[in-house]
Amino acid sequence: AQTVTQSQPEMSVQEAETVTLSCTYDTSESDYYLFWYKQPPSRQMILVIRQEAYKQQNATENRFSVNFQKAAKSFSLKISDSQLGDAAMYFCAYGRGSRLTFGEGTQLTVNP
Amino acid sequence: SAVISQKPSRDICQRGTSLTIQCQVDSQVTMMFWYRQQPGQSLTLIATANQGSEATYESGFVIDKFPISRPNLTFSTLTVSNMSPEDSSIYLCSVLSGDSYNEQFFGPGTRLTVL
């Protein structure tokens, strides 16, 4: 079974600074997707960014980018120019077929 | 992306009772999912609900406890039956996107507290 590990239960960053959230996963498959979801206190799960495993180029969405290392099974999220609204729980997720497997989450605090 | 609503947004229930949670999507979708998020924890898939067929339950979840209906392509319900305090969680529904990325879009969740 696939597993997703987020080794940082909590992280903090100063406003306008950069922070990187770590994620590793375990799979024997070669074709899959990886996602980062954000869950603010409102509980709404919001898709931040996605990466297709067959693509070598790292995905980027505005201030959010990933470092995808397929051989190392690593998928970290970098948030640049952090804003107060980025404070949330961040979940890394592995997707194959219609199934998603989530990591345990990293609680991000943004300090003004 | 799909717009998903859930009712109720929160509820406080007594032990031994049942609660039905509704999930409504603004477009037709094939696959809908129900997740449980226990306090301070990650999301755990309860079941996958396809229209016109029985829901597929994950290990540790049974139909008698979590019956699911999927009467059409825009609506599903999850019932939490014979509740105990251990059922206190956030319950989220999600839908599979229509594109090729296999991403899921989530509803706002239902926060359930069982006394």
Chai-1 contact restraints between the chains, C-beta under 6 A:
chainA,res_idxA,chainB,res_idxB,connection_type,confidence,min_distance_angstrom,max_distance_angstrom,comment,restraint_id
A,Y33,B,N102,contact,1.0,0.0,6.0,A-B,restraint_1
A,R43,B,I90,contact,1.0,0.0,6.0,A-B,restraint_2
A,R43,B,G109,contact,1.0,0.0,6.0,A-B,restraint_3
A,Q44,B,P108,contact,1.0,0.0,6.0,A-B,restraint_4
A,M45,B,F106,contact,1.0,0.0,6.0,A-B,restraint_5
A,L47,B,E103,contact,1.0,0.0,6.0,A-B,restraint_6
A,R50,B,Y101,contact,1.0,0.0,6.0,A-B,restraint_7
A,R50,B,E103,contact,1.0,0.0,6.0,A-B,restraint_8
A,G95,B,N102,contact,1.0,0.0,6.0,A-B,restraint_9
A,S98,B,M31,contact,1.0,0.0,6.0,A-B,restraint_10
A,S98,B,L96,contact,1.0,0.0,6.0,A-B,restraint_11
A,L100,B,Q104,contact,1.0,0.0,6.0,A-B,restraint_12
A,F102,B,S42,contact,1.0,0.0,6.0,A-B,restraint_13
A,F102,B,L43,contact,1.0,0.0,6.0,A-B,restraint_14
A,E104,B,S42,contact,1.0,0.0,6.0,A-B,restraint_15
A,G105,B,S42,contact,1.0,0.0,6.0,A-B,restraint_16
